[in-house]
Amino acid sequence: MPDLHILRPHALGLARARKIAIDWAGQVEKEFGLACTYEQGKTADRVQFSRSGVQGALQVTKDKFELDAKLGFLLGAFKDKIEAHVMASLDSRVPADTAPVPVRPAGGKKMLAKKK
């Protein structure tokens, strides 16, 4: 089980999400010294990243970013700060008008809908 799991839905489509993921990978390489590899696929892309104390991947699809990372002992102590920073980094790149918002249908279950 990963130490860090982040799921960030969006309504960008794969082409726009891909650009954001490439930009994100460049930032974390520069800011945190992570070694990143980008694997482009037909329906999903994958950014694998690693350095001493952390390894993981960011899965990119037409409607979500999903990050799973295994943190080493020392970085595990900063899990909450790392998670908040990753979320803020993704949120700052995803335009607010393309993020799905939760809505409650008559049955009471949450569903995701596109903002208008």
Secondary structure, DSSP 8 states (H G I E B T S, - for coil): --SEEEEEE--S-HHHHHHHHHHHHHHHHHHH--EEEEE--SSEEEEEEEETTEEEEEEEESSEEEEEEEE-HHHHTTHHHHHHHHHHHHHHHS-GGGS-EEE--TT---EEE---
